[in-house]
Amino acid sequence: MIGFGTWQLRGRAGRQAVLTALQAGYRHIDTATMYGNEGEVGHALAESGLDRDSVFLTTKLPSSRADRERGTLAASLRALGTDHVDLWLVHWPPPGRKLCHVWQELLNLRDEGRVRAVGVSNYSLAQIDRLTQVTGEAPAVNQIPWSPARHDPDLLAAYAERGVAVEGYSPLKGTNLSDPVLVDIAKAHGATPAQVVLRWHLEHGITVIPKSVHADRIAANFDLMRFSLDPGQVAQVDTLSRHLA
Ligand SMILES: NC(=O)c1ccc[n+]([C@@H]2O[C@H](COP(=O)([O-])OP(=O)(O)OC[C@H]3O[C@@H](n4cnc5c(N)ncnc54)[C@H](OP(=O)(O)O)[C@@H]3O)[C@@H](O)[C@H]2O)c1
């Protein structure tokens, strides 16, 4: 439920940030072909000395690589230094008829065993329903932007009905961390507003994948299990979407 986001983490600093995250306890890393850092993730994983199977690795197929799914996955696996990924997502919906074709290819590659689960990112509900109608299988996950400002309980319920897990991205970027609601709740728990935002996602059953390059923030963003929000506090954070609308 708490993954480490790696967008914009490149080179030596990127590799060090992923290693720091693994050492801080993260066991879920989110990368993508488009991030150009699968090699750094693979090196950090090797350097950590952790068992491959103790870490959940996600990578993503760029929609521009529709028709080159197999080769793109092979390149991801090579760069990551592994023979499988735990989750492979289509990064953005490809246009027109490719929408379902690419999804069928992901299902085929999963059935060959090089990917444990497949999903999508930045898809609408209608696009997800189309995939399910045509192939008989819904994505395991839709990775989409989520934060208090974007909170949409009806959309969350619609994903739950379909059995599609929601992974929220940009949880902090989309949030005013000085908002008095967050500051007050944070004080009550001896936590930071950023931790309150991340914990709020967990209370809603949304996976979070915060990114940071700083060791102190990497550790704090993972330290979410020593407090919880009561229903009243969750409801208060929910209302931030209305304040900002
Ligand atoms: N599927 C997609 O299309 C898509 C799109 C965007 C992102 N993602 C994924 O989601 C991950 C997270 O999203 P994101 O990187 O856009 O945004 P984010 O994790 O919400 O925010 C990252 C920003 O917040 C700062 N930050 C991190 N921890 C903080 C803290 N405790 N207090 C204050 N500021 C903090 C970071 O700065 P420092 O690094 O300087 O600490 C960075 O500027 C990405 O890395 C990527 O893996 C996926």
The ligand as a Gaussian input file, in Angstrom:
#p B3LYP/6-31G(d) Opt

LIG

0 1
 N        1.167000       7.073000     -13.968000
 C        1.457000       8.340000     -14.168000
 O        1.124000       8.949000     -15.208000
 C        2.199000       9.081000     -13.103000
 C        2.285000      10.491000     -13.145000
 C        2.969000      11.149000     -12.129000
 C        3.540000      10.400000     -11.113000
 N        3.471000       9.025000     -11.108000
 C        4.126000       8.207000     -10.035000
 O        3.717000       8.693000      -8.769000
 C        4.857000       9.093000      -8.020000
 C        4.495000      10.227000      -7.084000
 O        3.987000      11.337000      -7.769000
 P        4.830000      12.672000      -7.970000
 O        6.282000      12.383000      -7.976000
 O        4.228000      13.360000      -9.154000
 O        4.378000      13.569000      -6.734000
 P        4.430000      13.467000      -5.119000
 O        5.059000      12.207000      -4.679000
 O        3.071000      13.813000      -4.648000
 O        5.308000      14.716000      -4.765000
 C        6.666000      14.762000      -5.002000
 C        7.107000      16.178000      -4.606000
 O        6.820000      16.404000      -3.221000
 C        8.021000      16.647000      -2.516000
 N        7.921000      15.917000      -1.247000
 C        8.094000      14.585000      -1.044000
 N        7.910000      14.263000       0.256000
 C        7.610000      15.425000       0.884000
 C        7.302000      15.743000       2.243000
 N        7.284000      14.788000       3.183000
 N        7.031000      17.031000       2.561000
 C        7.038000      17.985000       1.601000
 N        7.318000      17.743000       0.287000
 C        7.601000      16.470000      -0.062000
 C        9.146000      16.141000      -3.404000
 O       10.296000      16.923000      -3.253000
 P       11.756000      16.295000      -2.886000
 O       12.014000      15.180000      -3.854000
 O       12.644000      17.479000      -3.051000
 O       11.646000      15.815000      -1.471000
 C        8.569000      16.349000      -4.807000
 O        8.764000      17.688000      -5.225000
 C        5.880000       9.445000      -9.114000
 O        7.192000       9.540000      -8.625000
 C        5.652000       8.306000     -10.073000
 O        6.259000       7.118000      -9.609000
 C        2.800000       8.369000     -12.072000

